[in-house]
């Protein structure tokens, strides 16, 4: 996606899942663990979906504010359990996602 394009909420939600899977893959590799891709994706989708539910955010159609709440919930659920290197990985991916969410239209604005 071109940086000038405005992403939609579903694209950002799916990128959040991918980004979290990438972070988990990096964390697993850092400790020498190999998790099958389908297992990793299923686990991450469940984890992210639970974070959305806990925050009261509609997983199927999240708004910008809800997306940020769910991202923070995901980060807070994992941060502090990974040590300094793990937290660096999480923060890197979190910041990447924040920059993508920032490109979403304001809640209530029409997408063009």
C-alpha positions as CSV (number, residue, x, y, z in Angstrom):
1,X,0.0,0.0,0.0
2,X,1.3,3.4,-1.0
3,X,2.0,5.8,2.0
4,X,-0.3,8.3,0.4
5,X,-3.3,5.9,0.4
6,X,-5.6,5.7,3.4
7,X,-6.0,2.1,4.6
8,X,-9.4,0.8,5.8
9,X,-10.0,-0.6,9.2
10,X,-10.1,-4.2,8.0
11,X,-6.8,-3.9,6.3
12,X,-5.3,-2.5,9.5
13,X,-6.8,-5.2,11.6
14,X,-5.4,-7.9,9.3
15,X,-2.0,-6.1,9.4
16,X,-2.1,-6.1,13.2
17,X,-2.5,-9.9,13.2
18,X,0.3,-10.2,10.7
19,X,2.5,-7.9,12.6
20,X,1.9,-9.7,15.9
21,X,2.6,-13.0,14.1
22,X,5.9,-11.6,12.9
23,X,6.8,-10.4,16.4
24,X,6.0,-13.8,17.8
25,X,8.1,-15.5,15.1
26,X,11.0,-13.2,15.9
27,X,10.6,-13.9,19.6
28,X,10.5,-17.7,19.0
29,X,13.6,-17.5,16.8
30,X,15.4,-15.5,19.4
31,X,15.0,-18.4,21.9
32,X,15.6,-21.1,19.4
33,X,12.0,-22.3,19.0
34,X,10.4,-23.3,15.8
35,X,6.6,-23.0,15.8
36,X,4.7,-24.3,12.7
37,X,3.3,-21.4,10.7
38,X,-0.3,-22.5,10.9
39,X,-0.1,-23.0,14.7
40,X,1.5,-19.6,15.1
41,X,-1.2,-17.8,13.0
42,X,-4.0,-19.6,14.8
43,X,-2.6,-18.7,18.2
44,X,-2.0,-15.1,17.2
45,X,-5.5,-14.6,15.7
46,X,-7.0,-16.0,18.9
47,X,-4.8,-13.8,21.1
48,X,-5.6,-10.7,19.1
49,X,-9.3,-11.6,18.9
50,X,-9.4,-12.0,22.7
51,X,-7.8,-8.6,23.1
52,X,-10.5,-7.0,20.9
53,X,-13.2,-8.7,22.9
54,X,-11.7,-7.7,26.3
55,X,-11.6,-4.0,25.1
56,X,-15.2,-4.2,23.7
57,X,-14.0,-3.7,20.2
58,X,-15.8,-5.2,17.2
59,X,-13.3,-7.5,15.6
60,X,-15.2,-7.7,12.3
61,X,-15.4,-3.9,12.0
62,X,-13.1,-2.1,14.4
63,X,-12.9,1.7,14.5
64,X,-9.7,3.6,14.8
65,X,-10.1,4.2,18.6
66,X,-10.9,0.6,19.2
67,X,-7.9,-0.5,17.1
68,X,-5.6,1.5,19.4
69,X,-7.2,0.1,22.5
70,X,-6.8,-3.5,21.2
71,X,-3.2,-2.9,20.2
72,X,-2.4,-1.5,23.7
73,X,-4.2,-4.5,25.2
74,X,-2.0,-6.9,23.1
75,X,1.1,-5.0,24.0
76,X,0.3,-4.9,27.7
77,X,-0.6,-8.6,27.8
78,X,2.8,-9.6,26.5
79,X,5.1,-6.8,27.6
80,X,7.2,-7.5,30.7
81,X,7.2,-11.2,30.3
82,X,9.8,-11.2,27.5
83,X,12.8,-9.4,28.9
84,X,14.5,-6.4,27.4
85,X,15.1,-7.9,24.0
86,X,11.6,-9.2,23.7
87,X,10.2,-5.8,24.7
88,X,12.3,-4.1,22.0
89,X,10.7,-6.5,19.4
90,X,7.2,-5.7,20.7
91,X,7.8,-2.0,20.7
92,X,9.2,-2.0,17.2
93,X,6.1,-3.7,15.9
94,X,3.8,-1.7,18.0
95,X,5.2,1.6,16.6
96,X,5.0,0.3,13.1
97,X,1.3,-0.5,13.7
98,X,0.7,2.9,15.3
99,X,2.0,4.6,12.2
100,X,-0.4,2.6,10.1
101,X,-3.4,3.3,12.4
102,X,-2.6,7.0,12.3
103,X,-3.3,6.9,8.5
104,X,-6.9,5.6,9.2
105,X,-9.6,8.2,8.6
106,X,-11.0,9.7,11.8
107,X,-13.8,7.7,13.2
108,X,-17.1,8.6,11.5
109,X,-15.3,10.1,8.4
110,X,-16.3,8.6,5.1
111,X,-13.6,6.6,3.2
112,X,-13.0,7.6,-0.4
